[in-house]
Amino acid sequence: METGRPAVMEPDPVQAELVPPREVVAGIRAARSSGWTPCSDGSPFELRHAAAS
């Protein structure tokens, strides 16, 4: 899921924002309503979800 936040890459010490649980839940719900089935084989499911402000 793309959240608009920088990815945390090791070993570079980059200040990163954590994704709050409510945004994880919102992303999962949006993906499920868009057809994502987590137990199905196949290509990765791409979902772009804007970060809450």
DSSP file (Angstrom, degrees, kcal/mol; ACC not computed):
  #  RESIDUE AA STRUCTURE BP1 BP2  ACC     N-H-->O    O-->H-N    N-H-->O    O-->H-N    TCO  KAPPA ALPHA  PHI   PSI    X-CA   Y-CA   Z-CA
    1    1 A M              0   0    0      0, 0.0     2,-0.6     0, 0.0    47,-0.2   0.000 360.0 360.0 360.0 133.2    0.0    0.0    0.0
    2    2 A E  B     +a   48   0A   0     45,-2.0    47,-2.4     1,-0.1    44,-0.0  -0.827 360.0 172.7 -91.9 122.1    1.3    3.4   -0.9
    3    3 A T        -     0   0    0     -2,-0.6    48,-0.7     2,-0.3    -1,-0.1   0.479  50.6-111.4-108.6  -5.2    0.7    5.9    1.9
    4    4 A G  S    S+     0   0    0      1,-0.4    46,-0.1    46,-0.1    -2,-0.1   0.475  83.0 116.3  85.0   1.4    2.6    8.9    0.7
    5    5 A R  S    S-     0   0    0      1,-0.1    -1,-0.4    12,-0.0    -2,-0.3  -0.725  76.2 -96.5 -99.4 152.6    5.2    8.5    3.4
    6    6 A P        -     0   0    0      0, 0.0    11,-0.2     0, 0.0     2,-0.2  -0.405  42.1-112.6 -66.2 143.8    8.9    7.7    2.7
    7    7 A A        -     0   0    0     -2,-0.1     2,-0.8     1,-0.1     0, 0.0  -0.484  26.1-117.7 -73.3 146.1    9.8    4.0    3.0
    8    8 A V        -     0   0    0     -2,-0.2     2,-0.5     9,-0.1    -1,-0.1  -0.784  38.1-176.8 -87.1 115.4   12.1    3.0    5.8
    9    9 A M        -     0   0    0     -2,-0.8     5,-0.2     3,-0.2     3,-0.1  -0.951  21.6-106.7-116.8 131.2   15.2    1.6    4.3
   10   10 A E  S    S+     0   0    0     -2,-0.5    -2,-0.0     1,-0.2     0, 0.0  -0.701  88.3  16.9 -92.7 151.3   18.1    0.2    6.3
   11   11 A P  S    S+     0   0    0      0, 0.0    -1,-0.2     0, 0.0    -2,-0.0  -0.970  99.0  92.1 -94.7   6.1   20.8    1.0    7.1
   12   12 A D  S    S-     0   0    0      1,-0.1     2,-1.5    -3,-0.1    -3,-0.2  -0.407  77.9-127.0 -62.8 126.0   20.4    4.7    6.2
   13   13 A P        +     0   0    0      0, 0.0     2,-0.4     0, 0.0    -1,-0.1  -0.589  44.5 167.3 -76.5  93.7   19.2    6.6    9.3
   14   14 A V        -     0   0    0     -2,-1.5     2,-0.5    -5,-0.2    -2,-0.0  -0.909  41.4-119.1-112.3 132.9   16.2    8.3    7.9
   15   15 A Q        -     0   0    0     -2,-0.4     2,-0.4    -7,-0.0     0, 0.0  -0.582  44.0-174.9 -66.5 121.9   13.5   10.0   10.1
   16   16 A A        -     0   0    0     -2,-0.5     2,-0.4   -11,-0.1    -9,-0.1  -0.920  24.0-131.9-125.5 148.4   10.4    8.0    9.3
   17   17 A E        -     0   0    0     -2,-0.4     2,-0.2   -11,-0.2    -9,-0.1  -0.819  25.3-129.2 -95.4 136.2    6.7    8.4   10.2
   18   18 A L        -     0   0    0     -2,-0.4    -1,-0.0     1,-0.1     0, 0.0  -0.567  20.4-118.0 -80.3 149.0    5.0    5.3   11.5
   19   19 A V        -     0   0    0     -2,-0.2     5,-0.1     2,-0.0    -1,-0.1  -0.788  33.5-127.3 -86.2 118.9    1.6    4.4    9.9
   20   20 A P    >>  -     0   0    0      0, 0.0     4,-1.5     0, 0.0     3,-1.3  -0.317  18.6-113.1 -67.5 150.8   -1.0    4.6   12.6
   21   21 A P  H 3> S+     0   0    0      0, 0.0     4,-2.7     0, 0.0     5,-0.2   0.828 115.0  60.7 -52.2 -36.7   -3.2    1.5   13.1
   22   22 A R  H 3> S+     0   0    0      1,-0.2     4,-2.1     2,-0.2     5,-0.1   0.850 105.2  48.5 -63.3 -32.1   -6.3    3.4   12.0
   23   23 A E  H <> S+     0   0    0     -3,-1.3     4,-2.3     2,-0.2    -1,-0.2   0.848 109.5  52.1 -75.3 -33.5   -4.7    4.0    8.6
   24   24 A V  H  X S+     0   0    0     -4,-1.5     4,-2.4     2,-0.2    -2,-0.2   0.943 111.9  46.8 -62.8 -47.1   -3.7    0.3    8.3
   25   25 A V  H  X S+     0   0    0     -4,-2.7     4,-2.6     1,-0.2    -2,-0.2   0.922 112.2  49.8 -60.5 -45.4   -7.3   -0.7    9.0
   26   26 A A  H  X S+     0   0    0     -4,-2.1     4,-2.5     1,-0.2    -1,-0.2   0.894 111.3  49.6 -62.0 -39.8   -8.6    1.9    6.5
   27   27 A G  H  X S+     0   0    0     -4,-2.3     4,-2.5     2,-0.2    -1,-0.2   0.905 111.3  48.2 -65.5 -42.0   -6.2    0.5    3.9
   28   28 A I  H  X S+     0   0    0     -4,-2.4     4,-2.7     2,-0.2    -2,-0.2   0.925 113.1  47.9 -64.6 -44.2   -7.2   -3.1    4.5
   29   29 A R  H  X S+     0   0    0     -4,-2.6     4,-2.3     2,-0.2    -2,-0.2   0.914 112.8  48.4 -63.1 -42.4  -10.9   -2.1    4.3
   30   30 A A  H  X S+     0   0    0     -4,-2.5     4,-1.0    -5,-0.2    -2,-0.2   0.912 112.9  48.2 -64.2 -42.0  -10.4   -0.1    1.1
   31   31 A A  H  <>S+     0   0    0     -4,-2.5     5,-2.8     2,-0.2     3,-0.4   0.924 111.5  49.6 -64.7 -43.9   -8.4   -3.0   -0.5
   32   32 A R  H ><5S+     0   0    0     -4,-2.7     3,-1.3     1,-0.2    -2,-0.2   0.903 111.2  48.9 -62.0 -40.8  -11.1   -5.6    0.5
   33   33 A S  H 3<5S+     0   0    0     -4,-2.3    -1,-0.2     1,-0.3    -2,-0.2   0.696 108.6  55.6 -73.1 -16.8  -13.9   -3.4   -1.0
   34   34 A S  T 3<5S-     0   0    0     -4,-1.0    -1,-0.3    -3,-0.4    -2,-0.2   0.316 131.8 -87.9 -95.6   7.1  -11.8   -3.0   -4.2
   35   35 A G  T < 5S+     0   0    0     -3,-1.3     2,-0.3     1,-0.3    -3,-0.2   0.470  73.9 150.0 107.3   1.3  -11.5   -6.7   -4.7
   36   36 A W      < -     0   0    0     -5,-2.8    -1,-0.3    -6,-0.2    -2,-0.0  -0.525  23.1-171.2 -71.3 129.9   -8.4   -7.8   -2.7
   37   37 A T    >   -     0   0    0     -2,-0.3     3,-2.0     1,-0.1    -1,-0.0  -0.943  10.8-156.3-120.5 106.2   -8.7  -11.3   -1.4
   38   38 A P  T 3  S+     0   0    0      0, 0.0    -1,-0.1     0, 0.0    -2,-0.0   0.703  89.0  49.8 -61.1 -23.6   -5.7  -11.8    1.0
   39   39 A C  T 3  S+     0   0    0      2,-0.1     2,-0.3     0, 0.0     0, 0.0   0.450  89.5 102.9 -95.1   0.0   -5.6  -15.6    0.7
   40   40 A S    <   -     0   0    0     -3,-2.0     2,-0.1     1,-0.1    -3,-0.1  -0.597  68.7-127.5 -86.3 143.6   -5.7  -15.7   -3.1
   41   41 A D        +     0   0    0     -2,-0.3     2,-0.3     3,-0.0    -4,-0.1  -0.410  60.7  78.9 -76.1 161.8   -2.6  -16.4   -5.2
   42   42 A G  S    S-     0   0    0     -2,-0.1     3,-0.1     3,-0.0     0, 0.0  -0.858  79.2 -17.2 136.8-167.9   -1.7  -14.0   -8.0
   43   43 A S  S    S-     0   0    0     -2,-0.3     0, 0.0     1,-0.1     0, 0.0  -0.257  78.7 -85.8 -67.4 155.8   -0.1  -10.6   -8.6
   44   44 A P        -     0   0    0      0, 0.0     2,-0.6     0, 0.0    -1,-0.1  -0.337  42.6-121.8 -60.0 145.1    0.4   -8.2   -5.8
   45   45 A F        -     0   0    0     -3,-0.1     2,-0.5     2,-0.0   -14,-0.0  -0.818  24.9-151.7 -91.9 123.2   -2.6   -5.9   -5.2
   46   46 A E        +     0   0    0     -2,-0.6     2,-0.4   -45,-0.1     0, 0.0  -0.848  19.6 171.6-102.3 128.6   -1.7   -2.3   -5.5
   47   47 A L        -     0   0    0     -2,-0.5   -45,-2.0     2,-0.1     2,-0.6  -0.993  19.7-155.0-136.5 126.5   -3.7    0.3   -3.6
   48   48 A R  B     +a    2   0A   0     -2,-0.4     2,-0.4   -47,-0.2   -45,-0.1  -0.912  19.8 175.7-103.5 122.5   -2.9    4.0   -3.3
   49   49 A H        -     0   0    0    -47,-2.4     2,-0.1    -2,-0.6     3,-0.1  -0.983  27.2-128.2-132.6 118.2   -4.3    5.5   -0.1
   50   50 A A        -     0   0    0     -2,-0.4   -46,-0.1     1,-0.1     2,-0.1  -0.384  31.6-108.3 -67.6 141.1   -3.7    9.1    0.9
   51   51 A A        -     0   0    0    -48,-0.7     2,-0.1     1,-0.1    -1,-0.1  -0.420  34.0-113.1 -67.1 141.8   -2.4    9.6    4.5
   52   52 A A              0   0    0      1,-0.1    -1,-0.1    -2,-0.1   -29,-0.0  -0.480 360.0 360.0 -73.1 146.8   -4.8   11.1    6.9
   53   53 A S              0   0    0     -2,-0.1    -1,-0.1     0, 0.0    -2,-0.0   0.417 360.0 360.0-111.4 360.0   -4.0   14.5    8.2
